[in-house]
Amino acid sequence: MPRVFVQGAPVAEFPRYAPEAGRGAVRRITEVGEAVLHKPCRDVTEFGPDLAALIDDMFRTMYVAEGAGLAANQVGVDLRLFVYDCPDDDGNRHVGHIVNPVLESPLNGRRLLDEGEGCLSVPGAVMALPRPDRALVRGRDRDGNPLEVEGTGYFARCLAHETDHTNGYIYLDRLTKREKKDALRQMGDRREEVYARRSAKEGELSRV
């Protein structure tokens, strides 16, 4: 039976939206081409209420955008941090945040999955991109405690994708020039539709 894992540990039950979202505010999501997305982020060195408030805002923003993960530079903040609420290929749900994430070296026995990938900062575009089917990320939680999260399948893709963001890369950087052009064309065609959905979702969440 599918389970829910919060910060890498199983829990008996969990609400539809992480509690952080109820405390947070929606922030603007940055888009491809903005400088903050294309340079390595700074390490988090201060753990306290400001960091906790940022995490709350990021959860709410991620849900409004119907994303599986969101990095701090995607809301314009130059810090190594991301949040996630993402399923794996077995139907398990993974929820949490990782501060100063480091994607570990390749794990034994993993293989590449060539599947569709999108990004909230490239609204409307989805492109096939090979990613390892397993990922291990080490970092800290909002209080500075050591944290380790491992994922498989789609959740592994999420962990790798979001760690890339903290290093100043978006998934378009891993595509060929032709593929990147196609992704940007998709974004141009679908961007307004995506923003309309986000607006509707923000209204829905305001009633939760």
N, C-alpha and C positions, 0 to 999 in steps of 0.2 A: 504494500500500500504506500502511495507517495507520502512523503514527509515534508515538514518545513524546517529549514535550518536558518537560525539567526546568528550572525557573526560566526558561522561555521559549526554551531552546535545545534542539535535537534531540540525542538520545543514541542510541547503537547498540542498547542493550538496557537493561532495567530490571526489577527484581523485582516480584512481585505487590504487595507492600507496601513503601512507602518505608522506607529503612533507619532513619530517625528513629523509626519506630514501635517498633522493636526495643529502643530505648534508653528509651522513654517509659513513663509510667504512666497509667492511665485516671483521668480526673477526672469529677466530676459535671457534667452539662450543665444549665445554667440554663434556666428555662422562662418563657414570656410572662408578664408581670406583675412579674417581679423587676426591681428598680430598675436594676441594672447593664446590662440590655438596652435601657433606654429613655432613655439619656443619652449624649452624645458621649464617646468614649473619649479618654484622654490620649495624646499623642504618646510614642513610645518615644524615650528620650534616652540610654539606656545599652545598649550592645551588648557582650555578653559571655556567660559561661557560664550565667547565670540565664535570659537570653533564649533561648539555645539549648536549655536544658532544658525551658522552656515550650513551645517549638515541637515538641520530641520528644513531650511529653505530649499536645499537641493532635493530632498525627498519629495517635497510638494511639487517642485518644478518638474521633476522626472515623471511623476504621475500625471500631471497636466499634459505633458508631451507624449504620454503613453510609451515611455521608454523602459528599457530593461536595466539601464545604467546611466550615470551622469557624472562627469568629472567637474572639478571646481572651475577649471578654465572655460568650461562650457557655460558658466554663468558669470564669466568675466573676472574670476578670482585666480590669481597666479599662485596657486598652492597645490602641492601633491596630495590629492584627496579625491576619492570617488565614492558614490553610493550605488547600490544596486538592489533590484527586486526582480529576480530572473529565474526561470525554470531550467532544469537540465533535461537531457533527453529521456530520462526515466520518469519525468513528471514531478520530481521533487522541486520545491520552491526554496530559493536562497535569497535572504534579505540581510542587508548590512551596509557597513561603510568600512573603508580601509584608508588609513592615513599613511603617507610616505610609502606607497606600495612598491615592492620589488618583485618582478616576475622571475621566478627561479629558472635555472638552466633546464634544458629538456629532460623530461622524465622518461625512464625506461618504458618501452612498450607502447608509447603513444604513436598515433598516426594522424595524418592530415585529413581534415574534412573540408571539402570544397563546396561551401554552401553560401547562401545569400547573406549579405551583411549590410546594415544601414547605420546611420548616425543622426542623432538629433540636430547636429550642426550642419548636416547636409540634407535638409528636409525633403523627403519624397524620393530619394535615390536609394536603390538597393542593387548591389553588385555581388557576384560570386567572388569569394576570396578564400584561399586555403588558410586554415588555422589548425593548430594541433588540437586533438580531441581531449587533451588533459592539460590543466594549468595549475600551478601552485604559486600563490602570491603571499608574501610575508610583509608585514607592516605593523602599524599601531592602531589602537582604537582611539576614540575621542578623548579618553583619559590618559593616553600615553602608554597603555599596557600592550605588551607584544601580542600579535595576532597572526594567525596563519589560516588561510582559506584555500581549499583545493576544489576544483570543479572539473566536470566532464561535459562533453558535448557542447550544447549551446551556452551553458554557463561558463565553460572554459573559454569560449569565444568572447564572452562578455568580459571576463577578467583580463584577457589579453588586450582587448579593444580599449578598455578604460585605462589600463596601465600605460598603453601607448599614448593616450591623451596627456597623462602627467609628464611624459617625456617629450611632448611637443609634436607628436605625430597624430594625424587623422588617418582613417583607413584608406582614403584616396591616395595617400603617399605610398601605399603598397600595391597600387594598380599600375598598369601600363598607361602610357599617355592617351592611347585610344580609349581605354576603359574609363579613365578619369574624365575625359571629354564626354563620354556617354553618361556618366554619373551626374555631371554638372547640367547636362541637357535635361535629364530626368528631374533634377531639382528645379530647373526653370519651369518645367511643365506642371509640376505638382505642388510647388511651394505654397501657393495660395490655398489650395485645398487642405494641406497639412495645417496651416495656421487657423483655418476655420474650425477644424476638428479640435485643435488645442483650446481655442476660445470656448467651444461648447463644453469641453472637459473641465475647464476652469470653473464654469458655472455649476457643473455637476458636483465638483469637489467642494464648492463653497457651501453646499447644502449638507455635506457629510459631517 
